[in-house]
């Protein structure tokens, strides 16, 4: 899973180049309609576990958590033809768009944007800068990105610790609709409950003290949402609902 899943033209925000840029609230989640999973922060596990399956995937950063949004490539079952998101909670990775954190030449955190986003305009919306300074609108976006960036490190640390403990098992599986059609899910990892039960008591205490044990159980419980995801695909297949176009 890429950090830039649905970003098209990412550039660093600049108070001179973008002095006249304005932003409008996103009127549609069509930009996320063609991704079947997005990375997840550990701060979101409890909310997401109620609605989405939480899995893990191996990346360059190690084992990272993600929410499954669809069962087929290029399809998000939570975005309808009208561009609306059909769930109570929307992952932070989706909500941060059209902003995204980046790194400068010295490793400093940069605020970047997707210049191709329809949220940006030079006439309509709230300005990002006033007299060369960030407006309240931009300050809120910067705060959100800063919090997101800080949570990434803790999230990667969780994946690394669980991986080091050997708790993951590959969970490639087959989803089958009532009409017999099948869809294979590859490259997914989940916590092996047998390995979890066999952990040394001191390790369990460590996981409990760091709140990792609660996150593990949220992940395991969330896998029950796979059946609901299959049902979503089945209803869509029966209705012949087209994918949302970008």
Secondary structure, DSSP 4 states (H G I P E B T S, - for coil): --TTTT-SSEEE--TTTTTT-EE---S--GGGTT-SEEE--GGGHHHHTTTS-EEEEEETTEEEEEEE--SSTT--TTB-TTS-B-SS---HHHHTTTEEEEE-TTS-EEEEEETT-TTEESSSSEESEETTEE-HHHHHHHHHHHHHHHHHHHHHHHHHHHHHTT-EEE--EEEE-TTS-EEEE-S-EEE-HHHHHTS-HHHHHHHHHTTHHHHHHHHHHHGGGHHHHHHHHHHHHHHTPPPPP-
